[in-house]
Amino acid sequence: MSFEKNVFINCPFDNEYRPMLRALIFTILYLELEPQIAVTVSSGNIRIMEIIKLIRKSKYSIHDISRCEPLKTGELPRFNMPYEMGLDIGCCIYGKDPLNDKKCLILEKERNAEFKQQMQRYVNLAI
């Protein structure tokens, strides 16, 4: 697996998202790139360390944050996908060659001025 060909995928892994994940993987393979997905091999592995390894060895990444909302009314949303996106963006900013040449695609529910302001508050980046 080569840094230049690896694509880290940060997305939901539930049944509802599965068709989208299949389409992402198909497209990545069609482009002769290598999808990288965090899968817990055993309970002995620390998931975040696996994710960091995949981020570091992938030039490209796809972050789908379109479903970062509470599952039930009154609950907090899950922040793992925005957190992983932040790790990847940090890797781009603070990493040395070739990490500072990484490219990220961020998939979101909708793109409007309010969402852009929200992202700037949460991520503190100029989007």
N, C-alpha and C positions, 0 to 999 in steps of 0.2 A: 504494500500500500504506500503510495506516494503522496506527500503533502499536496502537490499540484493537482491531484485527481480526487482527493477526498472531499466529501460534502457532509458536514455535520447537520443532522436533522433534529430540531427541537420542536416537538409538537405533542398534542395529546395522543395517548395510545389506547383509547377506548374503542368500542365497536362502532360507535357513531362516526368516529373520525377515520376509521379503517379505509374506506374508499379513497379519501383524499391522500392518505399515506401511501396507498398503493400507486396512485397517480404520480406522486412525488418520486417514489422509488423508480417507477418505470421511466420517467423522464430523465432522471439522473443516470440510470443505466444506459438509456438510449444515447445520451451524450457522452458515453464511454467514461463516465466518472464513477466513483465508488461511494455509495451511501454509508454513513457512519451513524449508528443509532445506539444510544445507551441502553444496554440490556443487563440486568443484574444476573450474573452467572451463578453466584451463590450468596448466601447471607453474609459470608465472610468479607465480601467486597463492599467497599464503601462507595455508594453510587456516585457521590459528587466527585470523587477522585477519578472514577471511570469517565465521567462527563468531561472533566478538565483534560484528561488524556486525549479524548476524541477531539475536543476543541483545538488543542495544541497541534494535532497532526492533520487538521483539515484547513485547506486554504479557503474553502467556501462553506457557508452555513445558511440554513433556512430556519427562521424562527417564526412559528405561527403563534401569535399571541391573540388571535381572534376570539378565543374562548376564555379569556382571563376574567371571569365573572363568578360571583357566588353560585354554588350549586343549588342552595336553598335561600329563601328570603331571610335576612338577618345574619347570615354567615359571611365570613370574609372570603374573598376569592383565593384561589390557589396562586401563589406567586412563584412557583418553581420555574415556569417557562420564562417570565421576565427576568428572573434571577440568572438563569442560564444564558439568556441573551446578554445580560450585563457582564457576565464572565467573559463571553466571547468578544464583546466590544472592548472590554478592558485589555484583553489579550492583544487586540489590534493596536490599541493606544500605547500600552506599556511594553509590548513584546519587541524583541529585536528581530532582524531579518531571519527568516521570511515571515514571521508572525505579523509584522506591521503592514504586510501586503494582503492580508485577508480581506475577503469580500462577504458581506452579509445581505441576505434578502429577508426583509421583515414583512410577514403577512399579517394583515390586520382586518378587522371586521369592516371598517369604513374609514375613509380618509376625508376629514373635514377640519376646519379651523379649530373647533373645540377639541377634537382628538389630538391634533398636533400640539395644542397647548398642554393638554393632559400629559402627553408623552414627554414634553420638555420639562414639566414639573417632576414626573416620576423618574425619568432617566437622566435629566439634567444635560441633555445634548441638543444641539441644533439639528433638527431633522429636515 
